[in-house]
Amino acid sequence: MSPTSPHPALRGSLLALLSAALFGLSTPLVQSVGQGLGAFTTAAWLYAGAAVVAWLARRPATQEARLQKSDGPRLLAMAGTGAVIAPVALAWGLQHTSGASASLMLTLEAVFTALLAWRWYGETLDKRVGAAAALLLAGGLALVIEQGNLGQVRLLGLLAVMLATVAWGVDNTLSRGVADRDPGQVVGVKATLGAVCTGALAVLFREPAPLLSQASVLVVIGATGYGLSLRFYLLAQRTFGAARTGSVFAFAPFIGALGAWALGDRSGTWLMVFAGLLMLMGIALHLMEAHAHMHTHEALVHEHAHRHDDGHHNHVHDPMPTGAHSHRHRHETITHTHAHVPDAHHRHGH
């Protein structure tokens, strides 16, 4: 997209929304299919499905940057938080609270992602973004109160879901560092590590094995709701940063809540509706953000998939390729003004 485009985040928003839809629908399905299974077993089969689709979706080396040995520690941390702690906490929480409230609580993932992206990468958090985060937090607090009124077990389930949002927030922020790598490789490594680790823990704790039908459905849910969803999430992060991707992804819980209602969950109360409205207001504020000013691109050498019609890649090839390709290239210093978001070429401070 050209640097003079008034809507630089459009492609990233659409990718994040697609990711949100796939993940959101997976939440009530996991609650339904995973009944009677251990949390580690559920997570293992979900990430087994994610690993299969990720390895099948790898792109040629000429089109995407490959993973490097230096990415190893980051990938291990991503697998530990996003493919072990988060899905296990979510699976346990879904068995101890309502699917609708759990889906809405997942909106807090956007808050933790935005705060960590601001703290670790210096991504812009203006007054509008701050107000949006406050509304999302208020909605989460309303859900905690609502579930607390229904009994201690349901509250503990909701707190487990909140733990999952914290872990996924850390995972999302870590994943920005490899967003320019081949998403098939990134998801494949993370999902494989997660499946192996949670599978081993399931055996260690002697959790019951699933029926063949349960395992098959969980693999399919994992392939779409975790594998393809994460692939689109990484592509969105590449386009407009971790904080904004997390904000748009906050639509996922509402899709999940609607899915839970469609599956027969009628446990909602007026307080849950109020929480949902607060969270919708927060998401709307995020999507209304506009950011443009004069900025300087320092000289930079890096590798990632890119095109030559985006206004930032002016180096010469012989012959000149048409479309996306990947190789190590250099950017010269340039100062200009246009609408932009925190993508790989706009990580300046404010």
VENNOR-V357570 format. One record per residue. N is the residue number from 0. RES is the residue in one small letter. SS is DSSP state (h for helix, s for strand, l for the rest). Layout:
n: (N & N)
res: (RES & RES)
ss: (SS & SS)
This chain:
n: (0 & 1 & 2 & 3 & 4 & 5 & 6 & 7 & 8 & 9 & 10 & 11 & 12 & 13 & 14 & 15 & 16 & 17 & 18 & 19 & 20 & 21 & 22 & 23 & 24 & 25 & 26 & 27 & 28 & 29 & 30 & 31 & 32 & 33 & 34 & 35 & 36 & 37 & 38 & 39 & 40 & 41 & 42 & 43 & 44 & 45 & 46 & 47 & 48 & 49 & 50 & 51 & 52 & 53 & 54 & 55 & 56 & 57 & 58 & 59 & 60 & 61 & 62 & 63 & 64 & 65 & 66 & 67 & 68 & 69 & 70 & 71 & 72 & 73 & 74 & 75 & 76 & 77 & 78 & 79 & 80 & 81 & 82 & 83 & 84 & 85 & 86 & 87 & 88 & 89 & 90 & 91 & 92 & 93 & 94 & 95 & 96 & 97 & 98 & 99 & 100 & 101 & 102 & 103 & 104 & 105 & 106 & 107 & 108 & 109 & 110 & 111 & 112 & 113 & 114 & 115 & 116 & 117 & 118 & 119 & 120 & 121 & 122 & 123 & 124 & 125 & 126 & 127 & 128 & 129 & 130 & 131 & 132 & 133 & 134 & 135 & 136 & 137 & 138 & 139 & 140 & 141 & 142 & 143 & 144 & 145 & 146 & 147 & 148 & 149 & 150 & 151 & 152 & 153 & 154 & 155 & 156 & 157 & 158 & 159 & 160 & 161 & 162 & 163 & 164 & 165 & 166 & 167 & 168 & 169 & 170 & 171 & 172 & 173 & 174 & 175 & 176 & 177 & 178 & 179 & 180 & 181 & 182 & 183 & 184 & 185 & 186 & 187 & 188 & 189 & 190 & 191 & 192 & 193 & 194 & 195 & 196 & 197 & 198 & 199 & 200 & 201 & 202 & 203 & 204 & 205 & 206 & 207 & 208 & 209 & 210 & 211 & 212 & 213 & 214 & 215 & 216 & 217 & 218 & 219 & 220 & 221 & 222 & 223 & 224 & 225 & 226 & 227 & 228 & 229 & 230 & 231 & 232 & 233 & 234 & 235 & 236 & 237 & 238 & 239 & 240 & 241 & 242 & 243 & 244 & 245 & 246 & 247 & 248 & 249 & 250 & 251 & 252 & 253 & 254 & 255 & 256 & 257 & 258 & 259 & 260 & 261 & 262 & 263 & 264 & 265 & 266 & 267 & 268 & 269 & 270 & 271 & 272 & 273 & 274 & 275 & 276 & 277 & 278 & 279 & 280 & 281 & 282 & 283 & 284 & 285 & 286 & 287 & 288 & 289 & 290 & 291 & 292 & 293 & 294 & 295 & 296 & 297 & 298 & 299 & 300 & 301 & 302 & 303 & 304 & 305 & 306 & 307 & 308 & 309 & 310 & 311 & 312 & 313 & 314 & 315 & 316 & 317 & 318 & 319 & 320 & 321 & 322 & 323 & 324 & 325 & 326 & 327 & 328 & 329 & 330 & 331 & 332 & 333 & 334 & 335 & 336 & 337 & 338 & 339 & 340 & 341 & 342 & 343 & 344 & 345 & 346 & 347 & 348 & 349)
res: (m & s & p & t & s & p & h & p & a & l & r & g & s & l & l & a & l & l & s & a & a & l & f & g & l & s & t & p & l & v & q & s & v & g & q & g & l & g & a & f & t & t & a & a & w & l & y & a & g & a & a & v & v & a & w & l & a & r & r & p & a & t & q & e & a & r & l & q & k & s & d & g & p & r & l & l & a & m & a & g & t & g & a & v & i & a & p & v & a & l & a & w & g & l & q & h & t & s & g & a & s & a & s & l & m & l & t & l & e & a & v & f & t & a & l & l & a & w & r & w & y & g & e & t & l & d & k & r & v & g & a & a & a & a & l & l & l & a & g & g & l & a & l & v & i & e & q & g & n & l & g & q & v & r & l & l & g & l & l & a & v & m & l & a & t & v & a & w & g & v & d & n & t & l & s & r & g & v & a & d & r & d & p & g & q & v & v & g & v & k & a & t & l & g & a & v & c & t & g & a & l & a & v & l & f & r & e & p & a & p & l & l & s & q & a & s & v & l & v & v & i & g & a & t & g & y & g & l & s & l & r & f & y & l & l & a & q & r & t & f & g & a & a & r & t & g & s & v & f & a & f & a & p & f & i & g & a & l & g & a & w & a & l & g & d & r & s & g & t & w & l & m & v & f & a & g & l & l & m & l & m & g & i & a & l & h & l & m & e & a & h & a & h & m & h & t & h & e & a & l & v & h & e & h & a & h & r & h & d & d & g & h & h & n & h & v & h & d & p & m & p & t & g & a & h & s & h & r & h & r & h & e & t & i & t & h & t & h & a & h & v & p & d & a & h & h & r & h & g & h)
ss: (l & l & l & l & l & l & l & l & l & h & h & h & h & h & h & h & h & h & h & h & h & h & h & h & h & h & h & h & h & h & h & h & h & l & l & l & l & l & h & h & h & h & h & h & h & h & h & h & h & h & h & h & h & h & h & h & l & l & l & l & l & l & l & l & s & l & l & l & h & h & h & h & h & h & h & h & h & h & h & h & h & h & h & h & h & h & h & h & h & h & h & h & h & h & l & l & l & l & h & h & h & h & h & h & h & l & l & h & h & h & h & h & h & h & h & h & h & h & h & h & h & l & l & l & l & l & h & h & h & h & h & h & h & h & h & h & h & h & h & h & h & h & h & h & h & h & h & h & l & l & l & h & h & h & h & h & h & h & h & h & h & h & h & h & h & h & h & h & h & h & h & h & h & h & h & h & h & h & l & l & s & l & h & h & h & h & h & h & h & h & h & h & h & h & h & h & h & h & h & h & h & h & h & h & l & l & l & l & l & l & l & h & h & h & h & h & h & h & h & h & h & h & h & h & h & h & h & h & h & h & h & h & h & h & h & h & h & h & h & h & l & h & h & h & h & h & h & h & h & l & l & h & h & h & h & h & h & h & h & h & h & h & l & l & l & l & l & l & l & h & h & h & h & h & h & h & h & h & h & h & h & h & h & h & h & h & h & l & l & l & l & s & s & s & s & s & s & l & l & s & s & s & s & s & s & s & l & l & l & l & l & l & l & l & l & l & l & l & l & l & l & l & l & l & s & s & s & s & s & s & s & l & l & s & s & s & s & s & s & l & l & l & l & l & l & l & l & l & l & l)
